[in-house]
Protein backbone atom coordinates (compact mmCIF):
# COMPACT_ATOMS: atom_id res chain seq x y z
CA UNK A 1 0.00 0.00 0.00
CA UNK A 2 2.82 2.41 0.91
CA UNK A 3 4.56 1.83 -2.43
CA UNK A 4 1.31 2.42 -4.33
CA UNK A 5 0.69 5.70 -2.51
CA UNK A 6 4.28 6.79 -3.11
CA UNK A 7 3.98 5.94 -6.82
CA UNK A 8 0.81 8.07 -7.01
CA UNK A 9 2.47 10.91 -5.02
CA UNK A 10 5.19 10.93 -7.70
CA UNK A 11 2.76 10.29 -10.56
CA UNK A 12 3.87 12.99 -13.07
CA UNK A 13 7.54 12.02 -12.96
CA UNK A 14 6.78 8.27 -12.81
CA UNK A 15 4.72 8.56 -16.00
CA UNK A 16 7.51 10.53 -17.70
CA UNK A 17 10.08 7.99 -16.49
CA UNK A 18 8.08 5.07 -17.88
CA UNK A 19 7.51 6.94 -21.15
CA UNK A 20 11.23 7.70 -21.55
CA UNK A 21 12.10 4.09 -20.73
CA UNK A 22 9.62 2.98 -23.41
CA UNK A 23 11.07 5.34 -26.00
CA UNK A 24 14.61 4.17 -25.29
CA UNK A 25 13.47 0.54 -25.36
CA UNK A 26 11.72 1.03 -28.75
CA UNK A 27 14.94 2.56 -30.09
CA UNK A 28 16.71 -0.62 -28.91
CA UNK A 29 19.03 1.46 -26.75
CA UNK A 30 18.40 -0.24 -23.40
CA UNK A 31 21.52 -2.13 -22.32
CA UNK A 32 20.35 -3.45 -18.96
CA UNK A 33 17.81 -2.80 -16.22
CA UNK A 34 18.55 -3.34 -12.54
CA UNK A 35 17.75 -2.23 -9.03
CA UNK A 36 20.36 -0.09 -7.33
CA UNK A 37 21.73 -1.88 -4.25
CA UNK A 38 18.39 -3.64 -3.71
CA UNK A 39 16.65 -0.28 -3.45
CA UNK A 40 13.19 0.58 -4.80
CA UNK A 41 14.84 2.53 -7.64
CA UNK A 42 14.96 1.11 -11.16
CA UNK A 43 18.19 1.91 -13.02
CA UNK A 44 17.98 1.71 -16.81
CA UNK A 45 21.36 1.69 -18.54
CA UNK A 46 21.27 2.95 -22.11
CA UNK A 47 23.90 3.05 -24.83
CA UNK A 48 23.49 6.80 -25.14
CA UNK A 49 26.60 8.76 -24.23
CA UNK A 50 26.92 10.57 -20.92
CA UNK A 51 23.33 10.94 -19.86
CA UNK A 52 21.51 10.91 -16.56
CA UNK A 53 17.94 11.66 -15.61
CA UNK A 54 15.80 10.79 -12.60
CA UNK A 55 12.05 10.66 -12.94
CA UNK A 56 10.20 9.26 -9.93
CA UNK A 57 11.66 5.89 -9.10
CA UNK A 58 13.32 5.57 -12.51
CA UNK A 59 16.95 6.47 -13.18
CA UNK A 60 18.09 6.43 -16.79
CA UNK A 61 21.83 6.73 -17.34
CA UNK A 62 24.20 6.33 -20.25
CA UNK A 63 26.74 3.53 -20.41
CA UNK A 64 29.64 5.98 -20.07
CA UNK A 65 28.31 6.90 -16.63
CA UNK A 66 29.59 3.52 -15.42
CA UNK A 67 33.06 5.06 -15.60
CA UNK A 68 32.21 7.38 -12.71
CA UNK A 69 31.20 6.28 -9.25
CA UNK A 70 29.08 9.36 -8.60
CA UNK A 71 26.50 9.39 -11.40
CA UNK A 72 24.03 6.78 -10.16
CA UNK A 73 24.20 7.83 -6.47
CA UNK A 74 23.67 11.46 -7.55
CA UNK A 75 20.63 10.45 -9.61
CA UNK A 76 19.34 8.40 -6.66
CA UNK A 77 19.60 11.64 -4.69
CA UNK A 78 17.25 13.21 -7.24
CA UNK A 79 14.88 10.24 -6.74
CA UNK A 80 14.83 11.03 -3.04
CA UNK A 81 14.06 14.65 -3.86
CA UNK A 82 11.15 13.34 -5.93
CA UNK A 83 9.83 11.53 -2.85
CA UNK A 84 9.97 14.75 -0.84
CA UNK A 85 8.50 17.10 -3.43
CA UNK A 86 6.00 14.74 -5.04
CA UNK A 87 4.01 16.45 -7.81
CA UNK A 88 6.07 19.65 -7.39
CA UNK A 89 9.34 17.85 -8.23
CA UNK A 90 9.36 18.74 -11.92
CA UNK A 91 9.03 22.43 -11.08
CA UNK A 92 11.17 22.57 -7.93
CA UNK A 93 13.98 20.25 -9.05
CA UNK A 94 13.59 19.22 -12.69
CA UNK A 95 13.43 22.65 -14.31
CA UNK A 96 16.29 24.19 -12.25
CA UNK A 97 18.42 21.10 -12.95
CA UNK A 98 17.79 21.29 -16.70
CA UNK A 99 18.58 25.01 -16.73
CA UNK A 100 21.85 24.47 -14.84
CA UNK A 101 22.76 21.63 -17.18
CA UNK A 102 22.00 23.80 -20.21
CA UNK A 103 24.20 26.60 -18.88
CA UNK A 104 27.10 24.30 -17.93
CA UNK A 105 28.99 24.33 -21.27
CA UNK A 106 28.64 28.11 -21.51
CA UNK A 107 30.31 28.80 -18.15
CA UNK A 108 33.79 30.33 -18.19
CA UNK A 109 36.72 28.34 -16.89
CA UNK A 110 37.99 24.82 -17.37
CA UNK A 111 35.87 21.70 -16.98
CA UNK A 112 36.63 21.33 -13.25
CA UNK A 113 35.51 24.92 -12.61
CA UNK A 114 32.28 24.28 -14.50
CA UNK A 115 31.63 21.03 -12.63
CA UNK A 116 32.27 22.77 -9.31
CA UNK A 117 29.75 25.47 -10.26
CA UNK A 118 27.16 22.93 -11.42
CA UNK A 119 27.25 20.71 -8.35
CA UNK A 120 27.48 23.57 -5.83
CA UNK A 121 24.01 24.97 -6.52
CA UNK A 122 20.39 23.93 -6.14
CA UNK A 123 19.26 21.20 -6.69
CA UNK A 124 22.49 19.36 -7.48
CA UNK A 125 24.15 19.94 -4.12
CA UNK A 126 21.17 18.46 -2.28
CA UNK A 127 21.03 15.49 -4.69
CA UNK A 128 24.69 14.75 -3.95
CA UNK A 129 24.02 14.93 -0.20
CA UNK A 130 20.94 12.68 -0.41
CA UNK A 131 22.79 10.20 -2.63
CA UNK A 132 25.86 10.10 -0.40
CA UNK A 133 28.18 11.64 -3.00
CA UNK A 134 31.33 13.36 -1.74
CA UNK A 135 32.85 15.36 -4.58
CA UNK A 136 36.54 16.18 -4.73
CA UNK A 137 37.82 18.42 -7.48
Residue pairs with C-beta under 8 A, 6 or more apart in sequence:
3 40
6 83
7 14
7 56
7 57
9 83
9 86
9 87
10 56
10 57
10 82
10 83
10 86
10 87
10 89
11 56
11 87
12 87
12 89
12 90
13 55
13 56
13 82
13 89
13 90
13 94
14 55
14 56
14 57
14 58
15 56
16 55
16 56
16 90
17 54
17 55
17 56
17 57
17 58
17 60
18 58
20 53
20 55
20 58
20 60
21 30
21 44
21 58
21 60
24 30
24 44
24 46
24 48
24 60
29 46
29 47
29 48
30 44
30 45
30 46
31 45
31 46
31 47
31 63
32 44
32 45
33 42
33 43
33 44
33 45
34 42
34 43
34 45
35 41
35 42
35 43
36 43
36 59
36 72
36 76
39 76
40 57
41 57
41 58
41 59
41 76
41 79
42 57
42 58
42 59
43 59
43 60
43 61
43 72
44 58
44 59
44 60
44 61
45 61
45 62
45 63
45 66
46 60
46 61
46 62
46 63
47 62
47 63
48 62
48 63
49 62
49 64
50 62
50 64
50 65
51 60
51 61
51 62
51 65
52 59
52 60
52 61
52 62
52 65
52 71
52 74
52 75
53 59
53 60
53 61
53 75
54 60
54 75
54 76
54 78
54 79
54 82
55 82
56 79
56 82
57 79
57 82
59 72
59 75
59 76
59 78
59 79
61 71
61 72
61 75
65 71
65 72
70 128
70 133
70 135
73 131
73 132
73 133
74 124
74 127
74 128
74 131
74 133
75 127
75 131
76 130
76 131
77 126
77 127
77 128
77 129
77 130
77 131
77 132
77 133
78 93
78 97
78 123
78 127
78 130
78 131
80 127
80 130
80 131
81 89
81 92
81 93
81 123
81 126
81 127
81 130
82 89
82 93
85 92
85 93
92 123
93 123
93 127
96 122
96 123
97 123
97 124
100 118
100 121
100 124
101 118
104 114
104 117
104 118
105 114
107 113
107 114
107 117
107 118
109 117
112 137
115 135
115 137
116 137
118 124
119 125
119 128
119 135
127 133
128 134
128 135
